[in-house]
Amino acid sequence: RINEGGAIQAGLTNQPSTATTFIGQKQDLDFRVFPNPAFNIPIYLQITLPKASALNIEFFDLSGREIYMEKVPPQPAGEFLFLLDPKIARPGAMLVRVSSQTATRVKRLVFMTE
């Protein structure tokens, strides 16, 4: 679940791996995580920003505990790739939250070991 402020709460384990939650103006922010499910690093976020904005990129385990957070300086409007730090990857499911100044999106990433 995600509360009105965009905070992740426990209880997301029964949602499908394509679960996306959107808060803010429609089409203001979008991203995808690939590959997903991931078996090896590298893992990328492809982020689309219709307007220039700074970003927060956060990773949470399914209990809602923050695993990693990075503040990204203002980016111009458009698409860009963000390479995930390998220390983020842990076996199992994680939630990825990307927030701009006007919107927040959350998606699930599944990382599997071989």
C-alpha positions in Angstrom: 0.0 0.0 0.0 1.0 3.6 -0.6 -0.4 6.3 1.6 -1.4 9.8 0.3 2.1 11.2 0.9 3.7 8.4 -1.3 5.2 6.5 1.6 5.4 2.7 1.1 3.6 0.6 3.7 4.0 -3.2 4.3 1.5 -5.5 2.5 2.6 -5.4 -1.1 3.6 -9.0 -1.4 0.3 -10.0 -3.2 0.6 -7.5 -6.0 1.7 -8.5 -9.5 5.3 -7.7 -10.6 4.0 -5.0 -12.9 2.3 -3.1 -10.1 2.6 0.6 -10.5 1.2 3.3 -8.3 0.9 6.9 -9.6 0.6 10.0 -7.5 0.6 13.5 -9.1 -0.3 14.8 -12.5 -1.0 12.2 -15.1 2.0 11.5 -17.4 4.3 13.6 -15.3 6.8 10.9 -14.5 7.4 7.4 -15.7 10.1 4.8 -15.4 10.8 1.1 -16.1 13.2 -1.3 -14.5 15.0 -3.7 -16.8 15.7 -6.5 -16.9 12.9 -7.5 -14.5 13.2 -10.1 -13.2 16.9 -9.6 -13.0 19.5 -12.4 -12.8 22.7 -10.4 -13.1 23.9 -6.8 -12.7 23.6 -4.4 -14.5 20.1 -3.3 -13.8 18.8 0.0 -15.3 16.0 2.5 -14.7 14.8 4.1 -17.8 13.3 7.4 -16.6 11.0 9.7 -18.6 10.6 13.3 -17.4 8.3 15.6 -19.3 9.6 18.5 -17.3 13.0 19.2 -15.8 13.2 18.0 -12.2 15.4 16.7 -9.4 14.7 13.1 -8.5 14.8 10.8 -5.5 15.4 7.1 -6.2 14.6 4.8 -3.4 14.7 1.0 -2.9 12.7 -0.8 -0.2 12.3 -4.4 0.9 8.7 -5.7 1.1 8.5 -4.9 4.8 8.9 -1.2 3.9 12.5 -0.9 5.2 14.6 1.5 3.0 17.6 -0.4 1.4 19.1 2.5 -0.6 18.3 6.1 -1.5 19.9 8.5 -4.0 19.2 12.1 -4.7 19.6 12.9 -8.4 20.4 16.5 -9.3 17.9 18.3 -11.6 17.7 16.5 -15.0 16.4 18.1 -18.2 13.1 16.9 -19.7 13.4 13.7 -21.7 14.5 10.1 -21.2 17.7 8.9 -19.5 19.1 5.7 -18.1 20.2 5.3 -14.5 22.5 2.4 -13.8 21.8 0.9 -10.4 24.5 0.5 -7.9 25.3 -3.3 -7.5 25.2 -3.1 -3.7 21.4 -2.6 -4.0 20.7 -6.0 -5.4 19.5 -8.6 -3.0 17.7 -11.9 -3.8 14.0 -11.5 -3.8 11.5 -8.7 -4.5 12.2 -5.0 -3.9 10.1 -1.9 -4.4 11.6 1.0 -6.4 10.2 4.5 -5.8 11.1 7.4 -8.1 9.9 10.8 -7.1 10.1 14.1 -8.9 9.0 17.5 -7.6 5.4 16.8 -8.7 4.9 13.0 -8.9 5.8 9.6 -7.5 5.8 6.2 -9.1 6.5 2.8 -7.5 7.4 -0.5 -9.2 8.5 -3.9 -8.1 11.9 -5.3 -9.0 12.6 -9.0 -8.6 16.3 -10.0 -8.3 17.1 -13.7 -8.6 20.4 -15.5 -8.0 21.6 -18.1 -10.4 
